[in-house]
Amino acid sequence: MSNATEFIGDLARSLGFLSRLPVPSRYFEGHDGSVSRAVRAFPLAGLLLAIPSALLLWLLLEWQAEPLLAALIAIAVVTLLSGALHEDGLADAADGFGGGRDRDHILSIMKDSRTGSYGVIALILSFSLRATALASLASDAQALPALALLAAAALSRALMVAHWQTLPSARLGGVASGAGRPEASARSFALISAALVCMLLLLSPAGPVALLVALVLASLAAYGITRLADEKIGGHTGDTIGATQQAGEIVFLVALALAV
């Protein structure tokens, strides 16, 4: 099997893991369910997942739609396509870290399907900050918000791979544990490819300084979630992985909006 064919298979499995998009069953036949190598394609999967929303955002702004409304619609579309996978992780992690007394209590709260006040607040902040940041970018160039949405989708999914690979599983039998810990080479490929995507999309319209600031701050946000998870529960869960994606995307877009 050629490297290109292997990567296409990894990309298909990544899309199946990260979204509600239909993926041909042949990519899963005889597969053990592990995404240890497939995570290298997460940034590209995130990019593809965000293309419909980015295109819609660009069209709405071209049609003189109010920027904040256009941004909210775009975020709603990508959330529906992903099945709110990462938002669910953010809410559960916020409830767990916000209300948990100790490791076992935090993990118990995260496993609870009910959403508490910390989770609700986290979701409100996530949607409002991302939408406001995209709307703010629309004042500089109508194509910039769409490009930023694509770049954030790729980068944030690389950062979640880094979080996933850095820490051991905090809970046996969870979704993240069953999917396997990412290979170090897959993590490096994901991070490098995401950085290249960001440079290709934003280096010219946003400028090198703004892009660098956004990349650094988003990376620090992901590192902060990783340190918190390590200290509080001694590892990662599917919820902390989702929270890392959300934190990276939020901080990247907000930093970009402030720096441009």
VOBA-1610 file (N, C-alpha, C; in pm, whole numbers, padded with zeros to 5 digits, always signed):
BEGIN
Met+00085-00120+00000Met+00000+00000+00000Met+00089+00125+00000Ser+00061+00217-00091Ser+00144+00337-00102Ser+00117+00430+00014Asn+00214+00523+00036Asn+00198+00620+00143Asn+00076+00708+00121Ala+00050+00745-00006Ala-00065+00828-00036Ala-00195+00756-00004Thr-00202+00628-00038Thr-00322+00549-00009Thr-00343+00535+00141Glu-00233+00514+00213Glu-00242+00503+00359Glu-00294+00633+00420Phe-00244+00746+00368Phe-00287+00874+00423Phe-00433+00901+00393Ile-00479+00863+00274Ile-00620+00880+00241Ile-00707+00798+00337Gly-00661+00677+00368Gly-00734+00595+00464Gly-00736+00659+00602Asp-00621+00716+00643Asp-00615+00785+00772Asp-00707+00906+00773Leu-00712+00977+00661Leu-00799+01095+00653Leu-00946+01055+00663Ala-00982+00948+00594Ala-01121+00901+00600Ala-01158+00860+00742Arg-01069+00786+00809Arg-01097+00745+00946Arg-01099+00865+01042Ser-01016+00964+01013Ser-01017+01086+01095Ser-01149+01159+01083Leu-01200+01169+00960Leu-01330+01234+00940Leu-01441+01156+01009Gly-01431+01024+01004Gly-01531+00942+01072Gly-01527+00959+01222Phe-01406+00979+01276Phe-01389+00995+01419Phe-01432+01133+01466Leu-01406+01237+01385Leu-01425+01375+01427Leu-01557+01437+01385Ser-01635+01368+01305Ser-01754+01433+01250Ser-01869+01336+01234Arg-01980+01392+01187Arg-02098+01312+01153Arg-02105+01288+01002Leu-02001+01323+00930Leu-02002+01305+00785Leu-01998+01156+00751Pro-02073+01113+00649Pro-02070+00972+00609Pro-01936+00936+00544Val-01876+00830+00591Val-01748+00782+00538Val-01769+00640+00488Pro-01722+00607+00367Pro-01740+00472+00314Pro-01691+00364+00411Ser-01769+00259+00424Ser-01740+00153+00523Ser-01611+00078+00491Arg-01565+00085+00366Arg-01444+00009+00332Arg-01321+00056+00409Tyr-01325+00181+00457Tyr-01210+00232+00532Tyr-01206+00177+00675Phe-01311+00112+00717Phe-01316+00058+00853Phe-01320-00094+00857Glu-01333-00157+00741Glu-01339-00302+00735Glu-01202-00361+00771Gly-01201-00447+00871Gly-01077-00509+00913Gly-00988-00419+00997His-01038-00300+01030His-00958-00205+01109His-00987-00226+01257Asp-00883-00212+01339Asp-00899-00241+01482Asp-00957-00126+01564Gly-00988-00014+01498Gly-01047+00100+01569Gly-00947+00199+01622Ser-00819+00167+01613Ser-00715+00258+01663Ser-00695+00374+01564Val-00672+00493+01621Val-00640+00609+01538Val-00501+00662+01574Ser-00418+00575+01631Ser-00285+00617+01676Ser-00204+00681+01564Arg-00215+00627+01443Arg-00146+00686+01329Arg-00236+00781+01253Ala-00364+00751+01249Ala-00458+00832+01171Ala-00467+00976+01219Val-00431+01002+01346Val-00440+01139+01398Val-00352+01237+01322Arg-00255+01185+01246Arg-00172+01275+01166Arg-00256+01352+01065Ala-00372+01295+01029Ala-00460+01359+00932Ala-00565+01447+00998Phe-00564+01460+01131Phe-00664+01541+01199Phe-00669+01686+01149Pro-00554+01753+01131Pro-00562+01892+01082Pro-00631+01904+00946Leu-00598+01814+00854Leu-00662+01818+00723Leu-00810+01782+00734Ala-00843+01688+00822Ala-00983+01654+00843Ala-01059+01774+00898Gly-00998+01845+00993Gly-01060+01965+01047Gly-01079+02071+00940Leu-00980+02085+00854Leu-00989+02182+00744Leu-01105+02147+00652Leu-01115+02022+00612Leu-01224+01979+00523Leu-01359+01998+00590Leu-01364+01968+00719Leu-01489+01981+00794Leu-01535+02127+00799Ala-01440+02221+00799Ala-01473+02363+00811Ala-01498+02431+00677Ile-01469+02365+00567Ile-01485+02429+00436Ile-01628+02476+00410Pro-01732+02395+00433Pro-01868+02445+00410Pro-01900+02569+00493Ser-01857+02572+00619Ser-01884+02688+00704Ser-01806+02810+00657Ala-01680+02789+00618Ala-01599+02901+00571Ala-01657+02959+00442Leu-01699+02873+00352Leu-01759+02920+00227Leu-01888+02996+00253Leu-01970+02943+00343Leu-02095+03010+00379Leu-02067+03146+00443Leu-01969+03151+00530Leu-01933+03277+00596Leu-01890+03380+00494Trp-01807+03338+00400Trp-01759+03430+00296Trp-01876+03481+00211Leu-01967+03390+00173Leu-02081+03430+00092Leu-02172+03526+00167Leu-02199+03498+00293Leu-02286+03586+00372Leu-02226+03726+00385Leu-02096+03733+00405Leu-02031+03864+00415Leu-02031+03936+00280Glu-02015+03860+00171Glu-02023+03919+00037Glu-02162+03976+00011Trp-02262+03911+00070Trp-02400+03958+00053Trp-02439+04064+00157Gln-02338+04116+00225Gln-02356+04225+00321Gln-02437+04186+00444Ala-02431+04057+00481Ala-02496+04014+00604Ala-02425+04076+00724Glu-02497+04095+00833Glu-02435+04148+00953Glu-02326+04050+00999Pro-02203+04096+01021Pro-02089+04005+01048Pro-02111+03909+01164Leu-02168+03957+01274Leu-02186+03869+01388Leu-02286+03758+01357Leu-02393+03792+01287Leu-02492+03692+01249Leu-02429+03590+01155Ala-02352+03638+01059Ala-02285+03548+00964Ala-02190+03454+01036Ala-02116+03506+01133Ala-02021+03425+01208Ala-02092+03319+01291Leu-02202+03355+01354Leu-02278+03258+01433Leu-02335+03147+01347Ile-02384+03183+01229Ile-02437+03081+01137Ile-02326+02985+01095Ala-02209+03040+01063Ala-02096+02957+01021Ala-02054+02861+01132Ile-02047+02911+01254Ile-02007+02826+01367Ile-02115+02720+01394Ala-02241+02757+01377Ala-02350+02660+01395Ala-02337+02545+01295Val-02301+02577+01171Val-02290+02474+01068Val-02177+02377+01100Val-02060+02429+01134Val-01947+02339+01163Val-01973+02259+01290Thr-02047+02315+01384Thr-02084+02241+01505Thr-02177+02126+01472Leu-02271+02149+01384Leu-02362+02042+01341Leu-02285+01932+01267Leu-02192+01970+01182Leu-02115+01872+01106Leu-02027+01786+01197Ser-01977+01845+01303Ser-01892+01770+01396Ser-01973+01696+01501Gly-02103+01720+01504Gly-02186+01659+01608Gly-02161+01717+01745Ala-02110+01841+01748Ala-02077+01908+01874Ala-01982+01825+01960Leu-01897+01747+01894Leu-01806+01656+01965Leu-01715+01731+02063His-01652+01838+02013His-01556+01910+02097His-01627+02000+02199Glu-01739+02055+02160Glu-01816+02137+02254Glu-01864+02054+02373Asp-01902+01931+02345Asp-01944+01841+02452Asp-01828+01815+02548Gly-01709+01795+02492Gly-01591+01774+02576Gly-01559+01895+02659Leu-01572+02014+02600Leu-01546+02138+02674Leu-01641+02152+02792Ala-01769+02127+02769Ala-01869+02141+02876Ala-01843+02042+02989Asp-01814+01917+02954Asp-01789+01816+03056Asp-01661+01846+03135Ala-01557+01890+03063Ala-01431+01922+03130Ala-01449+02042+03223Ala-01524+02142+03178Ala-01548+02260+03261Ala-01623+02222+03388Asp-01723+02136+03374Asp-01797+02090+03492Asp-01707+02011+03586Gly-01624+01923+03528Gly-01539+01839+03609Gly-01433+01918+03684Phe-01360+02001+03613Phe-01254+02078+03676Phe-01310+02190+03764Gly-01426+02239+03726Gly-01485+02348+03804Gly-01549+02302+03933Gly-01609+02183+03932Gly-01683+02139+04050Gly-01628+02017+04119Gly-01525+01953+04061Gly-01472+01831+04120Gly-01383+01855+04241Arg-01399+01770+04342Arg-01318+01783+04465Arg-01182+01716+04451Asp-01181+01601+04384Asp-01057+01525+04368Asp-01065+01450+04236Arg-00963+01368+04210Arg-00955+01300+04081Arg-01079+01217+04051Asp-01118+01132+04143Asp-01233+01045+04118Asp-01362+01125+04100His-01377+01231+04178His-01497+01313+04166His-01500+01386+04032Ile-01385+01436+03988Ile-01376+01504+03858Ile-01413+01409+03745Leu-01356+01288+03748Leu-01385+01191+03643Leu-01532+01149+03646Ser-01589+01140+03764Ser-01731+01105+03777Ser-01819+01213+03716Ile-01786+01338+03742Ile-01863+01449+03686Ile-01852+01451+03534Met-01731+01429+03482Met-01712+01429+03337Met-01794+01319+03269Lys-01810+01207+03337Lys-01884+01095+03279Lys-02035+01118+03283Asp-02079+01205+03371Asp-02222+01235+03385Asp-02272+01308+03260Ser-02380+01260+03202Ser-02432+01320+03079Ser-02497+01456+03101Arg-02528+01488+03226Arg-02591+01616+03255Arg-02488+01728+03249Thr-02532+01847+03209Thr-02444+01963+03200Thr-02474+02059+03313Gly-02370+02099+03386Gly-02386+02191+03498Gly-02358+02335+03458Ser-02356+02421+03558Ser-02339+02565+03532Ser-02204+02597+03470Tyr-02097+02528+03514Tyr-01965+02554+03455Tyr-01964+02520+03306Gly-02028+02408+03273Gly-02034+02368+03134Gly-02114+02464+03048Val-02226+02509+03100Val-02309+02606+03027Val-02233+02735+03003Ile-02167+02784+03106Ile-02089+02908+03093Ile-01978+02891+02990Ala-01911+02775+02995Ala-01802+02750+02899Ala-01854+02750+02755Leu-01970+02691+02732Leu-02026+02688+02597Leu-02068+02827+02551Ile-02128+02904+02640Ile-02166+03041+02604Ile-02044+03121+02564Leu-01938+03109+02643Leu-01815+03183+02613Leu-01752+03133+02483Ser-01755+03003+02461Ser-01696+02947+02339Ser-01763+03003+02214Phe-01894+02995+02207Phe-01965+03043+02088Phe-01956+03194+02073Ser-01969+03265+02184Ser-01969+03412+02175Ser-01831+03466+02139Leu-01726+03411+02197Leu-01591+03459+02168Leu-01550+03427+02024Arg-01580+03306+01979Arg-01545+03272+01841Arg-01622+03356+01740Ala-01750+03372+01763Ala-01831+03450+01671Ala-01790+03597+01670Thr-01764+03652+01786Thr-01723+03793+01794Thr-01588+03814+01728Ala-01498+03719+01748Ala-01366+03731+01685Ala-01377+03727+01533Leu-01456+03635+01480Leu-01473+03627+01335Leu-01541+03753+01281Ala-01639+03804+01353Ala-01706+03927+01310Ala-01610+04044+01310Ser-01522+04049+01409Ser-01422+04156+01416Ser-01326+04150+01298Leu-01288+04029+01257Leu-01197+04014+01143Leu-01261+04059+01013Ala-01393+04057+01007Ala-01463+04097+00885Ala-01443+04244+00853Ser-01406+04324+00951Ser-01384+04467+00927Ser-01255+04494+00852Asp-01163+04394+00851Asp-01036+04412+00781Asp-01044+04364+00636Ala-01103+04249+00614Ala-01119+04195+00479Ala-01225+04086+00486Gln-01314+04082+00387Gln-01426+03989+00394Gln-01381+03844+00381Ala-01266+03819+00318Ala-01217+03681+00306Ala-01143+03636+00431Leu-01095+03730+00511Leu-01013+03695+00627Leu-01086+03607+00729Pro-01212+03636+00766Pro-01279+03548+00862Pro-01289+03403+00814Ala-01319+03385+00687Ala-01330+03249+00633Ala-01195+03178+00637Leu-01088+03247+00603Leu-00954+03188+00608Leu-00914+03158+00752Ala-00950+03248+00843Ala-00919+03226+00985Ala-00993+03105+01039Leu-01118+03087+00997Leu-01197+02972+01042Leu-01132+02842+00996Leu-01083+02839+00873Leu-01016+02720+00820Leu-00886+02692+00896Ala-00807+02797+00916Ala-00680+02780+00986Ala-00701+02734+01130Ala-00799+02792+01197Ala-00828+02754+01336Ala-00874+02610+01345Ala-00951+02566+01247Ala-00999+02427+01247Ala-00883+02329+01235Ala-00786+02362+01150Ala-00669+02274+01134Ala-00579+02278+01257Leu-00546+02398+01303Leu-00454+02412+01416Leu-00510+02349+01544Ser-00636+02376+01575Ser-00693+02327+01700Ser-00697+02175+01705Arg-00712+02111+01591Arg-00714+01965+01590Arg-00574+01906+01598Ala-00475+01983+01558Ala-00336+01940+01581Ala-00301+01953+01729Leu-00349+02059+01792Leu-00322+02081+01934Leu-00387+01973+02020Met-00504+01925+01979Met-00568+01819+02056Met-00489+01689+02044Val-00424+01667+01929Val-00338+01550+01913Val-00218+01560+02007Ala-00160+01680+02017Ala-00047+01700+02106Ala-00085+01673+02251His-00200+01722+02292His-00251+01697+02428His-00270+01547+02451Trp-00331+01483+02355Trp-00362+01340+02362Trp-00234+01257+02375Gln-00132+01294+02297Gln-00009+01216+02295Gln+00078+01243+02418Thr+00068+01362+02474Thr+00154+01400+02587Thr+00119+01325+02714Leu-00011+01304+02737Leu-00057+01245+02864Leu-00106+01102+02846Pro-00091+01020+02948Pro-00153+00887+02945Pro-00303+00898+02964Ser-00373+00790+02941Ser-00518+00791+02961Ser-00549+00794+03110Ala-00640+00882+03148Ala-00680+00893+03289Ala-00788+00793+03325Arg-00854+00737+03225Arg-00965+00645+03251Arg-00958+00529+03153Leu-00949+00408+03205Leu-00948+00290+03120Leu-01089+00265+03067Gly-01096+00225+02941Gly-01226+00192+02884Gly-01298+00309+02820Gly-01238+00429+02824Gly-01300+00544+02761Gly-01279+00543+02610Val-01345+00637+02542Val-01333+00645+02396Val-01190+00674+02355Ala-01126+00770+02423Ala-00988+00806+02388Ala-00893+00691+02415Ser-00914+00620+02525Ser-00830+00506+02558Ser-00844+00396+02454Gly-00968+00370+02413Gly-00993+00265+02314Gly-00939+00299+02177Ala-00928+00429+02147Ala-00879+00471+02016Ala-00727+00465+02007Gly-00660+00447+02121Gly-00514+00436+02119Gly-00445+00569+02133Arg-00329+00567+02196Arg-00251+00689+02215Arg-00178+00724+02086Pro-00182+00849+02043Pro-00116+00888+01918Pro+00033+00856+01917Glu+00082+00818+01802Glu+00225+00799+01784Glu+00294+00935+01785Ala+00418+00938+01834Ala+00492+01064+01839Ala+00511+01122+01700Ser+00537+01036+01602Ser+00557+01083+01465Ser+00428+01142+01407Ala+00314+01082+01445Ala+00185+01134+01398Ala+00156+01271+01459Arg+00190+01287+01588Arg+00174+01417+01654Arg+00259+01523+01584Ser+00385+01492+01556Ser+00474+01588+01492Ser+00423+01625+01353Phe+00377+01525+01278Phe+00323+01551+01144Phe+00201+01642+01153Ala+00114+01617+01251Ala-00007+01698+01266Ala+00029+01842+01298Leu+00122+01863+01390Leu+00159+01999+01429Leu+00226+02075+01315Ile+00316+02009+01244Ile+00387+02075+01134Ile+00291+02107+01021Ser+00205+02012+00986Ser+00111+02035+00875Ser+00012+02146+00910Ala-00031+02152+01036Ala-00124+02258+01077Ala-00057+02395+01071Ala+00068+02402+01113Ala+00141+02529+01106Ala+00157+02575+00961Leu+00183+02480+00872Leu+00194+02515+00730Leu+00062+02564+00673Val-00047+02500+00712Val-00180+02543+00668Val-00206+02686+00713Cys-00175+02716+00839Cys-00195+02851+00893Cys-00114+02954+00815Met+00010+02919+00784Met+00095+03013+00710Met+00044+03034+00568Leu+00003+02927+00504Leu-00047+02939+00367Leu-00174+03023+00360Leu-00260+03007+00459Leu-00388+03077+00456Leu-00380+03220+00509Leu-00296+03245+00609Leu-00305+03372+00682Leu-00181+03459+00680Leu-00069+03409+00633Leu+00054+03488+00638Leu+00040+03620+00564Ser-00023+03615+00448Ser-00040+03738+00370Ser-00154+03826+00420Pro-00276+03773+00435Pro-00387+03861+00476Pro-00380+03910+00620Ala-00323+03831+00710Ala-00319+03870+00851Ala-00185+03933+00890Gly-00079+03894+00822Gly+00054+03945+00854Gly+00128+03850+00947Pro+00261+03848+00938Pro+00339+03752+01017Pro+00331+03774+01168Val+00325+03898+01213Val+00322+03925+01356Val+00192+03874+01418Ala+00080+03910+01357Ala-00050+03866+01409Ala-00061+03714+01408Leu-00013+03653+01302Leu-00020+03507+01293Leu+00068+03442+01400Leu+00187+03494+01419Leu+00276+03438+01520Leu+00216+03451+01660Val+00160+03567+01690Val+00097+03588+01821Val-00015+03487+01842Ala-00099+03470+01740Ala-00212+03378+01751Ala-00165+03234+01769Leu-00062+03194+01695Leu-00009+03057+01706Leu+00049+03031+01845Val+00124+03127+01895Val+00188+03110+02025Val+00083+03104+02136Leu-00013+03196+02133Leu-00114+03199+02240Leu-00205+03076+02235Ala-00239+03030+02115Ala-00321+02908+02105Ala-00245+02787+02159Ser-00116+02781+02131Ser-00033+02671+02182Ser-00024+02676+02334Leu-00012+02797+02388Leu-00007+02812+02534Leu-00140+02771+02598Ala-00249+02802+02532Ala-00381+02761+02585Ala-00392+02609+02590Ala-00347+02543+02483Ala-00350+02397+02481Ala-00257+02339+02588Tyr-00142+02402+02604Tyr-00048+02358+02709Tyr-00110+02374+02847Gly-00184+02482+02866Gly-00249+02505+02995Gly-00350+02397+03027Ile-00429+02357+02928Ile-00527+02249+02950Ile-00453+02119+02982Thr-00343+02095+02913Thr-00265+01974+02936Thr-00209+01971+03078Arg-00155+02081+03123Arg-00101+02088+03259Arg-00212+02069+03363Leu-00326+02131+03338Leu-00438+02118+03431Leu-00485+01974+03441Ala-00498+01908+03325Ala-00543+01769+03324Ala-00441+01679+03394Asp-00315+01705+03373Asp-00211+01626+03437Asp-00215+01640+03590Glu-00233+01763+03635Glu-00234+01789+03779Glu-00361+01737+03847Lys-00475+01751+03780Lys-00602+01717+03843Lys-00639+01569+03832Ile-00615+01509+03715Ile-00660+01370+03695Ile-00548+01278+03647Gly-00429+01332+03627Gly-00315+01248+03591Gly-00316+01194+03450Gly-00389+01257+03361Gly-00392+01209+03223Gly-00500+01277+03142His-00527+01222+03025His-00628+01279+02936His-00755+01193+02938Thr-00863+01254+02896Thr-00986+01183+02865Thr-01037+01240+02733Gly-01141+01181+02679Gly-01201+01237+02558Gly-01248+01379+02580Asp-01293+01408+02702Asp-01341+01543+02733Asp-01227+01645+02735Thr-01112+01608+02792Thr-01001+01704+02795Thr-00943+01724+02655Ile-00952+01620+02572Ile-00908+01635+02433Ile-00998+01735+02361Gly-01129+01721+02380Gly-01222+01816+02319Gly-01204+01956+02373Ala-01180+01967+02503Ala-01159+02099+02563Ala-01033+02165+02508Thr-00930+02084+02480Thr-00807+02139+02421Thr-00833+02194+02282Gln-00912+02122+02204Gln-00947+02173+02071Gln-01020+02305+02082Gln-01116+02312+02170Gln-01194+02434+02186Gln-01108+02550+02234Ala-01024+02525+02333Ala-00938+02630+02386Ala-00844+02682+02279Gly-00787+02591+02201Gly-00696+02633+02094Gly-00766+02717+01989Glu-00885+02675+01950Glu-00960+02748+01846Glu-01005+02885+01896Ile-01056+02890+02018Ile-01103+03016+02074Ile-00989+03117+02084Val-00879+03074+02145Val-00767+03166+02168Val-00704+03207+02036Phe-00694+03116+01941Phe-00636+03151+01810Phe-00719+03261+01742Leu-00850+03244+01738Leu-00934+03341+01670Leu-00937+03476+01744Val-00946+03472+01875Val-00949+03596+01953Val-00817+03670+01940Ala-00706+03597+01952Ala-00574+03660+01941Ala-00553+03720+01802Leu-00599+03648+01701Leu-00586+03698+01565Leu-00667+03827+01547Ala-00789+03827+01600Ala-00875+03946+01588Ala-00814+04066+01660Leu-00750+04042+01772Leu-00690+04152+01848Leu-00560+04200+01785Ala-00488+04110+01720Ala-00354+04144+01669Ala-00354+04199+01527Val-00456+04166+01449Val-00459+04214+01309Val-00478+04365+01304
//
